[in-house]
Every structure is written in C-alpha cells, then in structure tokens.
C-alpha cells in the first residue's frame, strides 16, 4: 500500500517481534509551497508515518513523548488488551513530557485502522497516522493498486503558523498533510483494479467523490465488509473517526479529480472579508471590528459573541449571527458585467467571496504531475487530488522520472 506524501514507518525484528520506535513532537510542515504550519506529528511527519503489518504479527511500539504536555496513544479499532488501549486515566497513566511507554500486542484482525493521540486538542494539531493490517490471505478480487489517505481540517488565521485547535470553521483541508494542488496524484494503469483507503479524524464529515468512475465500499474502520451485495457509488461519506475502503476498475483513461464535495472544502486560505463586517439584525447592522471578523470571542461566556455561529469566518464558531452584503454598493453591477466581459476575478463584488483560479503548475511540479494539462493546478484546491488513469507508456515514463528523482536525491 502507498500513502502519497507520507512515508512508511520503519521497524526492526527482535526475537520474532516487529519493533517500531515512535516519537511525538513539534513538526514544521507546508500544506502547499510557502504555507508553513507548526503542527504536531509523529517521527517528523504530519500525518504520522504509515504502519504496515500483517495479520498474526506480534508488534512492539515504543512511544516517546517530546511534547510539552502529557500524551497517550490510542490504536483505533484494534482489539487488544485493555492495558494497551491508550486511554489516559482509564487503561494507563498519561505519558509525561520526556517519558515513554511501550505497547505490545498480537494482531488478529485485518483492514484499515489508525493510531492517534487520545487527547482531544492534540488530535486537531495533527496527531494521527494509518495502521494497515494486511490479511493472511489476499482479499478477492485482488487489487493492482492500493492507496491510503488521511483527511484533516485546519484553521489558520492570517500570518499565523499555529493551528487554532478551538476553531469550528476551517480554511485549510488536507489529504495526507497536503492541500491541492500540492497533493501527489495517484497513478494507475488503465484497466487496473484500485483500492483507496480513507480515514477521517477531525471535526467535519467529508463526502469523497471521484470523477469518471463508479466504486463499491469494501471496508470500514471495523475491517473488510463480508456481505456479497455491491452498491455502486461515486461519493462516499467518511464520518469523523471512520475509515472507508473503496474499490473500482480504472477503465476510463484520463486525469480525474478525487475530492471532498463540500464547497468550502474545495478552497484554500478562506478568510474573513476585508474591512468592517456588518453585525446581525439584533446588533442593528453595526460594523464589527477586525477581531470579531476573525471569530475572536469577547464579552465573556455569556456575551453576544458566544451566540450561534453563522457566516464565513475563521473563528471558534461561537459568533453572533452577522449579515454580509453580496451586491456592490449602490446595487449596480460592475462595469465589466455591463460590457458583457468575464475576465477572471475582475469587478469583484464588495463583501462577496469570489472564486479564484490561481495557476501554480511550476510551484508544485513533481514526476506524478508530468503530462497534466497546463493550468491543471488552478482547479485543484483544498481537499482535492487527482487519480491519473494512464496508458502503460505514460505510466512507465513517469516511473522512470520518479526513479531519476530518487537517484538525484540520494547523491
């Protein structure tokens, strides 16, 4: 199995036990080139490296806490002894800063699972990784390509690199720690059977949709689905703390988007509107300041800012309802519309969130993007990536480019 943009976690074999050394701490990463984020991760990676093991393996996982606060690791969906479950205060003491804890158990399941902090705010700082248990006997029908993807949400205020883990509105949505167009496309040959494993650990559910193909859901966070009924679909809702495996035959050649279909999740760097923001009717349509526009709560727990959330902001979600005009001042359309022209991003409506089409092909260029249509990056934003169904010749060419890149990096 390949998890694009995320490495596999190495292990050593000691007396028949697979031993993993895991550290948790601060990681500086980039969602796209230039957008630096100070998150928390495992072994220097956000999400953490993918653990791949086999049904029947005995594993030992030595976890070192390099955070400035207590930590505890949970193995999501695994049926293991209670004292290995990682529930702080219930099954073990928290791991103190600078301390470590050794988890050890035998795996009798197979499927798509994951590991994560069981401290709620730490989850929102990035602490999750895939835990894949391959079956003793391969699933039928056999797949030719197997991919794993973790879905995450982040709230980053302008000029701030530290996620707002209290937020209920998110402006960066990532697949394996990358936002489109910097997500690495998944490459398959025409006619191959493909599995994509999806894991969600955040605050939002994600309807994941593929273009050009129909798929079947073949697994959940509990393991392989054993019923024989096949329900064709092209969108699957991956709920919080859930995993979904989908499988399809890549019989339609081309470059196809695979993305969350929530409209706000197909954008990057959504931000509050510039200038005064008009408060709701209860506030007499008075302008609000910059702090209110960012969702910074004021007035105490019983203040007006602690009302229900409404509108387009980056804050904690407990904001007073506020209205925003979506017509230009005076109610007249801008001149570019009167003239019948439609230049991109021209004649912006004041106070209205216009779609952007920002081409950055060169900035995110990698072997996997070779041969994509020029301008492809402009329409690939947020929780979006690409499944490339390639003819064998182009597939082999890209594999050669990847091998050459690896050779140069090793020099």
N, C-alpha and C positions, 0 to 999 in steps of 0.2 A: 504493500500500500504506500502511496505517495501523498504527503501532506504539503501542498505547494507553499513555499516561503517559510516553512517550518522544518527544522532538522529532526532526524530521529535521535532518540536518547540512547547513548552507548551503554553497554553492560559488559560485565565480565562473568565468567563461570567459575564458581568456587564450590567444590565438593557437590556438584550437581545442581547448585542453586544459581539462578541468574541474579546478579547483584547490580543495582542501579544506585548511583550517587546523585542526589538531587539537592540543589541549594535554592533557596528562595530569597530574593532581594530586589533592589532597585535596578531597573533596566531603562536605558535611554534608547528609544527607537524612533522610527519615522513611519507615519502612515502612508505618505507619499513623499517624494523628494522635497526636502525643505521644511516639512511639517514635523518638527521634533516634539516628542512626547516623553515625559518622565513617568513611566509606569512601573508596575511591579511584575516580575516574571520569574520563571524557573530556568536555572542554568543559562542566564543571559538572554533568554528568548521570551517573546510575547506573541502568541501564547507559548506555553512551555513546550519543550521537545516531545515528539510523539513516542510513546512507549508501545512497542510491538512485541508481543509474546505469543505463546501457543497454549492452547487448552492442555491442561495437565502439568504445566510448568510450575516449579516452586520459585518464588521471587522474593528477594530481599531488597527493600527500598530504604536507603539511609538518607534521611531528610535533615538538612542543616538550615536553621533559621538565621538569616542575615538581615532580617527586618528590624526596625526599631521598636517593635511591639510583638506580643505573643502571636503564635501561629499554630494551626493544626491542619493536617492534610486528610481529606476525605476521598475515598475511592468510590466514585459514583456508580451505583448499580451492581457492585461486586458483592457476592455472598461470601463473606469472610468472617472469621471470629470477631466477636464484639469488641475485644480489646485492640483490634487492628482497624476499627472503623473510622477513627479520627475525629470523633465528636468531643470537643473540649468540654470538660466538666461532667460528661456522661460516661465515655469509654476511656478517656485518658486525660491527663493534665495537659494544658497548652504547652507548646514548645517555647521556652523563654528565648529572648534575643540572645544570639550566640550559642544556643543549645542545639541539640539534635535528638532525633528519635528514630528507631529502626522498626520498620513494619516488615513482617514476613508472613507469607501465606501461600497456599497452593491454589491454583486456578482450575476450577472445574466447569467454568462457563465458556461461551464464545460469543463474539459480537463486538459492537461499538460501545465503548464505555469511556469515562473520562475521570481525570483527577483534578481536584481544585481545593482551594482554601475553604474551610468551613467558618470563616469569619466574614460576615456579610459584606462589609465595606471593602474588604480585601478582594472579594470577587469582582467588584466594579473597578478595581485597579489593574485587572488583567490576569489574575492568578487561576489559570485553567490550562489543561493540556489533554490531548487524546490518549486513551488507554485502549489499544486494539488487541483483542484476543482472537487469534486465528483458530479455526476449528481443526480438530484432528483429521476430519475428512472434509474436503472442499465442498462448499455449497454447490447445488445444482440449480440452474445451469451455471457453468463456470464462467467467470468474467475474465476479460483480457486486460482491463484497466481498472484500478481501484484507487480512489482518491478520498482524502479526509479533510474536512473544513470545519473550523470553529467560527461561529457567529458572535460578534461582540458589538456593544454600543459604548460611545464615549461622549462626554460633554466637555468641550474645551473652550473657555472664554477667550476672546481675542487677546493676543500677545501673552498667553499663559500656556505653559507646557505641562501643567499638572492637571489631570482629570478631576472634574468636580463630581465626586462619587455620591453626592447627595442629589444630583440632578434627576429630573424626570423627563427632560427633553434632551435629545441627543443630536449632535451635529456632525459626528464622525461615526460611520458604520463600517466595520471591517470584517474581512474574510481572512482568517489566519494572520491577523495583525496588519493587514494591508487594506487600504481603501482603493477603489477603482480611480484611475486606470493603472495603479501600480500593482494590482493583483496579478499573479502569474497565471496565464491561461493554462487550461488543462488540455493536453494534446492526446488525440486518439486517432487511430486509423479507421477509415471508412469500413463499416461492416462489423466492427468490434463491439462486444458487449461490455458495458461500462457500469461500474458502481460508484456512487458518490455518497459518502457518509457525512451527515450534517449533525453538528452538536451546537446547542444554544445555551449559553449561561449569561444572561443579562437581565434586563428589565422588560424587554419587549418580545412579543412573538414575531416570527418572520415567515411570511408566505413566500417560499422559494420557488421560482418559476424558471423553466427552461424554454428556450425558443426552438422551434423546428422539430421537436421530438415529443413522444409520449413516454412516460415511465410508469413503473409499478413500485410501490413502497414494499420493501422486503425485510426491513428490520426496524426495531425501536431500541430505546435505551435499556430494554429488558432482554434483547437478543433477537435472534432470527425469527421471523414470522413463519409459523408452521402450517397455516392453512393453505389450501391449494387455489382458492379464489384469487383472481388477479383483477384489480380495478385500475384501468388506465387513467392517467392524470398527467398534467404538465405543471401543476402547482401543488406544493405540499406545505402545510402549516407546521413549522417547527416551533413548538412552545418552549417556554422557559424551562430549563433543566431536562429537556427532551433530546433524544437522538432519533434521527430518521435516516435509514438507508434507502436509496432509490437506485433502480437498475433499468437500463434501456439499451437497445441496439442502436448504435450510431450509424444509421443507414442514410442520413441526409447530409451530404457534404456541404461544408461551409463553416463560417465563423459565427457562433451562436451565443447570445447573451444568456447568462445564468445569474439570477439576481433576486433579491427581496423585492416584492412588488408593492410595498408601502411607499407612496410617492416621496415622502420626506427621507426615506432611506436610500433613494437614488440620487442623493446630492452630497456634496462635501461643504464643510465650513459654513453651514447655515448660521446666520447671525441676526440679532435684533436690528430693526430698521434704524438708519442713521437719523439723528435729530430727535426732537420731542416725540413721545409716544402718547397718544390720547388715551386717557383712562376711561373706564366704563361709565355707563349711564348713572350709576349710583354716585360716581365721583363728579358728576356734572361735566363730563367731557373735558376735564382739565388736563393739560400736558403733564407727563411724568418725566422724571429725570433719568439720567444715564443708568443709575444703579437699579431703578425699577425696571428699566428696559432689559437689564441682564438677569432679572429674576432674583436680585438680592433682597431677601426678606427684611423688612423693617417694621418697627412698631410693636415688637413683641409677639408672643404666641397668639394673642387674641386680636392683633392688629389687622387692618384691612388687607395687608399683603399676604396674609395667611389664608385667603379665601380659595375657592376652586381655581384650578389652572385653566387658562384659555388663551389661545393666540400663539404667535410664533416667537418664542424666546428660547434662551439657553439656560434658564434658571432652574431652581429646585422644583418648579412645578406648582408651588403653593402661592400663586399670584392672584391678585384681584382680576376679575374679568375686564378686559380692555378692548376697545374698538380701534380698528386701523382703517383709514380711508384707502380705497382701492381705485380711485379715479384721480386724475390730475386736478390741480387747483383750478377752480372755475368750471369744472365739469366738461371741458373741451378736450377732444383727443389731440395728441401731439401732432405736429406738422407732418412728421414722416408718414403717419397713417392717413392724413388728409390727401397726401400726394400719391397714395397707393403704393408706397415703397415699404419694404420689410427688411431693412438692414438688421443684422443680429445685434441685439442689445441697444438699439437706437431708440430715442424717445421714451425713456423709462418712465413708467407711471410712478409718481411720488408715493411712497408708502406701500408699494406693491412688490411682492417678491418675484422678480422676473427670472425665468430660466436662463442659464448661461450655457454656452457651448465653448469650452476652453480646450483647445487642442494642445497637447503636450507629448506628442508621439516620441520625440527625441529624448525627453527627460526620463521616460520610463521604458526606454528601449532595452530589450533583452532577447536572447535567442528565440524564446517562445512567442515573441511578437513579430518575428520575421514573416514578411508576406502579407501582413494585415493591410487592409485598405487605408490609404493615407487619410488622416483625420479621425481614425477609429477612437482615439482616446477622448475626444470631445463628448462622446455619448456614453462613456463608461465611467460613471462616478458612483461614490458611495459603496453600498453593499452589492457590488456588481463584479463579475468576472466573465470570462469567455471560455466556452468549450469549442475547441477547434477540431472539426471532423475533417481529416486531411487524407488526400490521396497518398499512397505509400511513398512516392518520390519526394514530396514536400516534407512528409514526416521524417524521412531519413536525412534530408538536408538539415533540418532543424536539430536533429540529434547530433549531427556532426558539428554544428555550430556550438551546441552545449558542451560537447567534449572538448572542443578547442578552447572555449572559455575556461573550463575547469583546468586544462593544462596550463594556460597562461597564469591563472590564479595561483597555481602550485609552484610556479617558478620564483 
